[in-house]
Amino acid sequence: DNDDSNYEEGTLRIHVTSEANTITYEAAPGGTVSFQIEDFNRAYQTMSGNSGRTIQYVAFEADSDYASFAGSICTGNTALTRNNLSYNQTQFYYNTPAYGTYALNSLSFRPNTTARDGSSISVRFRAHYSASDFEEGTLKLVVDSSAGGDVSYTVTPGRTVNFDRTKFDDFYRKTYSGDSLDYIVFDAPSVNDFPDNYGTIYTGYNTSYSTSFSRSNLHRARFYYNASDKGRDDYALNDMTFAAASSFTTSSSRLSMSTLYTKFPSRFFISSISGPHIWSASSWERALAVTRR
């Protein structure tokens, strides 16, 4: 249909981190953040140096501090205990149920409503290609009252991350459950929201039809969900890639960014991270408006 009134505002957040073996999730007290299974597969590929492999399952090893932490790793609505989070106890399968008890994509991090802002916990994990072939990393869970990002990605310097159109559609359907996404548009960000040295957004990355977008022109493009929604000068949402600059490396850096919450008449929303704060990764947030024609 051509109803322009159905749209949803949200935030796309991309973390650039030099810690290839660390996966970080942030949630506000009383909030929740879902695990992204591709984060664990990408961690295995990066650490093993084999980008052609897909993991079978992931196992976790929680230390004694997990029992007293004001938050839980959950599968669905069930909070997992420290006993559940043991290498020898429970496996979380990537795609095939035969490789685990629970689906990796059923996991989430849920801080208690009383969780202290800024508190965190680290849980070791193993991403398995097979029983004997695995890579070990760290899952870092952070309680952050300013945590945001309706669609989030993590990438290491010099690497790329492809956007998954279903993430945007899932976000849109939280408000319009009987509808489907047509396209998204982005707001023009400030230099703080999208520093030039962080990286570049592309469509058709490394192809003959590759197009790059900068802070000054990203807001002029429209990114469609299905080819049937394509208009003149539109680009495919599923063809979008963020390429992080190889020169951008931070580890435990102290970054201070101003907080900006602005509602524009043209229905866009910007949110950035306040500081000072100790970051093992630098984050930037981009505004997005999910729109149905």
N, C-alpha and C positions, 0 to 999 in steps of 0.2 A: 504494500500500500504506500501512499505518499504522505502519511501522517508524520509531520516533523516534530510532534510534541513528545514522542517517546524517545528519551535519551537518558543516559545515566553518566554522572561525573565520577571520575576516580583518579587514582594516581598509579603511574608505572614507576617502579623503583628498581634501579640496577646497582648492585654492589660490585665494585671492582676491588678484588683482594689479591694480594701476593701470596697468601697462604693456600696453596693448592690442595693441601691435605686437611683443610678445615672447612666445615660447612656450618654456617651461622644462621640461626633463625631468631627473630625478635618478635615479642608480643607484649602488649600492654597488660597490666594487672586485670584479671578477669576476662582477657581476650583469648584468642586462639590463632595459630598460624599452622597451616598444613605443610607437611613435608613434600618436597618436590622430588619424585623418584629420579629424575634426570640428573639432579645434583649429585647423587651417589654414583650413578653410572659415569658421569663426567669426571668425578674424583678418581674413580678407578682408572679410567682411560688416561688421565693426566699423569697419575703417579706411576702407572705401568708403562706408559709410553706407547700403548696400543689402542689407537682410536677406533679400530675396527671391531672391538669386542663389546659384548653386552653382558652385564652381570646377571647372575642367577638369583642371588639373594644377598641380604645384609643382616649382620648380627651385631648386637651392641653389648658393651660391658660397662655397667654403671658402678661407680665407687660408692663407699658408705655414705658420702654426703648427699646422695640422691634421695635417701629416705627422709631427710630433714629439709629438703629443698621445698620452697613454697610454690610448687608447680609440678606438672607431670607430663610424661610422654603418654599419649593416649592412642588406642586403636578404636576408631569409632567413638563411642561414649565411655569406653572402659579404660580407666587409668592403669598403666602398667607398673608393677612393683619392681624393686631392684632384682628380685629373683627372676622376673620375666626377662630382664635386660642383662642376660649373661650369654657369652659366646656359646656355651654348651647347652643352653636352655631353649632359646627361641630364635627361629629364623623368620625373616620377613621377605617374602618372595617379590621379585621385580615384575615378572610377567606370568610365570607358570606356577600355579598353586602347589604342584608336587614338590617345589623347593622350599616350602615354608609353611608356618602355621597361620600367619596373617599376611595380608597384602601390604607392601611397603607404602602404597599410596593411601592406606587407611590411617596412617600415623599423623599426629599433630602434636604441637606443644601448647599446653594450656597453663599459664600461671594462675595461681589463686588470686582472688580479689584483694587479699591482704599482702600479696607479694611486694617486697621492697623494690622500688624503682632503681634500676642499675644493677641489681643482683644477677648473677649468672652461674651456670654450672656447665662443666664439660663432661661429655660421655664419649668413650672410645667406641669406634665402630670398625668392622671389617666388611668390605665390599667384595663379595666372592664371585669370581668367574667360574670356579669349581671349588670342591671341598678343600683342595690343597693350593689353589691359585687365588690369592686374595691380596688386597692392599689395605693397609691400616690407616685410619685417619681419626679426626676429632670432630665430634658434633658439639657445637657451642650454642647453648640456649640462654638468651638474654631477656630479662624483664625490662622493657623500655616503654614508658608511658607515651612517648612520641612515635612509637613504631607505626609505620604506615606502609602503604603500597598495596593496592588492590590486586595488582599483578606484579610479581617480583621475579628477578633473575640475578644470578651470581656468575661472575666470570673472572678469570685471572688475566693479568696483563699479557698482551700479545696473543690472546685467544679470542674466539668468537662465541656468541650464544645466539641461537635462532629463536625467534618469537613463535609461540604456539598460539594459533588463532583461537583454539578452544578455551584457553584461559580467559580471553577477553569475552567470549560468548558466555562462559559460565558466570563471569562477573555481571554481565548485562542481565542474564536470566534470574539473578537473585531478586531483581526488581520486577522484570517483565517475564515471568515464568512461562507464559503461553506464547511468547514471541521469540524471534530469532534475530541475531545481530546482522545488520547490513554493512556498516562501515564505522571506522573510528577516525577522529581528527585530534590533533595535538595542539596545545597552546604554545605560543612562542615563549621559550624559557629565558631566564636571566643567565648571566655568565656564572652565577653561583649555582644555579640548578643544573647547568650543562656546561662545565668548563671545557674549553677547547682541547686541553691536553688529556682528557679522559678517554676519548675514542670517537668513533663515527658510527652513525646509523646508516645502513644500506638496505636497498632492495636488490635482489639478484646478485648477492655478493659473489665475487669471483666468476661472474658470467659476462658474456658479451653485452648484456643489457643492464649491467650494474648501474645503479643510481645512488649517489651519496646525498645525505641531508645534514645540513648544519643548523646551528641555532636560528639563523635568519630565514631559513626556507622550509623547515619541517612543518610549521603551522599552515603552510599553503597547500599541503598535500592531503589527500583523503585515501585511506587504506581500507579496501573492501574485503569482506569475509568470503563471499562466493563470487565466482566469475560473472554470474548473472547480475550482480550488483555493480559491476564495473562501469564507470563513466569515463569521459574523456580526461586524460591526464591523471587517472587514478592508479593506485599501486596495490598489489596483493598483500594483505596482512600477513599471510603465512610465508611470504617471501622476504620478510624483514629480518635483519641481522644486526646485532651490535658488535662491533670489533673494538676491543679495548686496546688502547695504545700500549705498545710494548715498553715504552719508556716510563709508564706510570706504575711505580711500585711504592707501596707504603706498608709499613709494619709497625703497629703500635704507635701510630702518628697521633699527634694532638691537633685536631682540626676544630676551628671555630667558625660556625656558619650562622647567619642570622635566620630567625624564624619568620616565615611569611605565610599568612593564610589570607588569600585574596579571592573573593568571588567576583568574577568579571561579568558584565552584562551579557557577554556572548557565551555564557554558560560554561566557563572553564574554571578549573581549580588548581592552585599551585600550593604545594607544601614542601618545605625544606627543613633540614635537621638543625636543631639548635645546639650550641656548645657553650663553653668548651667541654670536650668529652674525649676519653681515650678510645681510639678506634684501632682495631686490627685490620680494618678494611675501611676504605673511603666509599661513601655512598652518594649517589645523586638521584634526585627524584625528578621525574618528568610528569607534566600534567597530561591527562588524556580525557577526552570526552567521547563516550560511546554513544553512538547516535543511530536511530532508526529513521529511515525516510518514510 
